[in-house]
Amino acid sequence: MGTDAVTAHVAGPADDALVDALLDAAERLWERAPHVTAEDRMMMSLALSEIATNIARHSPRPVEVEADLSVDGGEVRAVLDDTAPPAAIDWDAVGMPDDDAESGRGLALALRALDALEHEPHAVGNRWTLVRALRG
């Protein structure tokens, strides 16, 4: 990470409060990185919310999450490490569901908002890396 990097860290149980804490941390990050455009802020916040919400809603309890957010050089990055069972994701099957579906949009929305979304399952837990190149 460069010397001009702006960072934030959030940790806690995977629940709705964690999603809120991550979005609050992103807002504090934007305040310290005013060069990040409104579009980049919105897209990264959307992706971060979708991935964190998936962890909170689809993981058995209790699951802990550690998240590091950064603005460095020409990108915004978030790395979330969770203690959930390793997630099996068929990336080829990820897409937007029918308009009347009540769920199933999280990964598809995140993929559209980001330049890179990586998932690394581990023996215990998962690492989610979200990257958006700055457009402004």
N, C-alpha and C positions, 0 to 999 in steps of 0.2 A: 504494500500500500504506500502511496506517495506521501510526502510530508504535508501536502495540502489536503489530505483526505479528511472528510467529515464523517464521523461514525456515531452509531447508537447501538445499545445492547439492551435486550429484553429477555427475561427468563421467567418461567412459571408454568403452572399446570395448563394443559391444553383445554381451554374453555373459552366462552364468549368474552370474558374479561381480558384474556390474553390477546384476542383479536383486537379489542379496543386499545390495549396497551401498545400493540405493534403500530396501529394507525396513529396513536398519539406520538410515539417515538418518530414515526415518519414525518409528522408535522413539525416536530422540533428539528429534525434533520433539514427540512426545507427552509426553515428560518435561518439556519446557519449556512445554507447553500443557495442563496437567492438566484444564482444563474440557472438553476434547474427550472425549465419552463413549466407552465401550468399543465400542459398536455403530458409531459414526462412525469410530473408529480401524480396526476390523476391515474395514468396507466400503471405506474408502479404500485400505487396504493390499492388499485383494483386487484391486481395480481396477488399482492401480499395478503389482502383480505381473503381472496378466494382460496389460496393455499392454506393459510392459517385456519380458516373456517373448516376446510376439509379435514385437517388434522384434528380439530376439536370435535367435529361431528361424527367422524367415521373411525376414530380410534377407540379401542376399549380403555376404560379408565383404570388406574390413573396413568396419564402420560404427561411427561415433562417436555418442555420446549425451550431451547436456547436459540436466540436469534441475534444476528449481527447485521446491521444495515450500514451501508456506506455510499458516499458519493466521492468518487476518486477519478481523476482524469476525465474521460468522456463517458462515464457510465455510472448508473445507480445499480447497486448490488445488494441482495439480501440472501443470507445463508441461514436456513432454519434446520436445526438438528433436533429430532424428536426421539423419544424412547418407545414409540409404538412398534408393534410387530412390523417386520419389513413388508412394505406395500408392493403388491404385484400389479403393475400397470401395463396394460396393452396400449401403447402410445398410438398404434395404428388405428385403434378403435375410438380414440378420443375425438369427439365432434360435438356440435351443438345438437341437443335433443329437439324434438318437436316443440312447437310453440306452446302447447298446452301442458308440457312436462313441468313438474314442480321442482325438479332438481336435476343435477347432472351437467351443469354448465361450467362448474368451477375450473376444471383443467382446461377446457376449450377457451374460456375467457382469458385465463392466464397466458396461454400460449399465444393468443392474438395480441395481448398487451405487451409482451416481452420479446426481446431478441433471442433470449436463451432461457430455457427452463430445463434444469437437469435434476434427476432424481437418482440418488445412490442408496439402495437398500444395504443395510449392514446387518450383522448377526443380531444385534439388538438396536433397532431404530432405523431412521431414515435421515438422509441429508437432502434438503431441497435448496437448490441454488437458482435464484431469479436474477436475471440481468437485463437491463434496458439501456441501450446506448442513448446518450443525450442527443436530442434533435436540435436544440437551440443554439 
